């Protein structure tokens, strides 16, 4: 039988995996757009894919500019604190390794500049690899 603290850790790990998936979508999404452009993959011109991709990075940039913590980070931290009974931050194997991949120690301005540059690259890709209008079929 799973105890409540263990459930909190499982949920914290699931939130962290979701966070990793969103980051992967943003980073790999831009790479896939450019590879797809050269390989003539139709889906990289999908309006909704491109809109969600732009919006996701826009949210990250806005959070950074305005000093707002990512809600997924806050949620994960709260779940880990609940798992520990409010004492020491509780972690797991999954948490340890994904945190090493996702989170770096640097001045917030460094992240804001990086996010702005990455957002700019996504906007540039909208002009250079134009998406189809919503509802338009591939040629």
LINSULUR-V112135 format. One line per field, one symbol per residue. ss: DSSP state (~ for helix, > for strand, _ for the rest). A space follows every 50 residues. Layout:
BEGIN
ss->???
END
This chain:
BEGIN
ss->___~~~~~~~~~~~~~~~~~~~~~~~~~~~~~~~~~~~~__~~~~_~~~~ ~~~~~~~~~~~~~~~~____~~~~~~~~~~~~~_________~~~~~~~~ ~~_____~~~~~~~~~~~~~~~~~~~~~___________
END
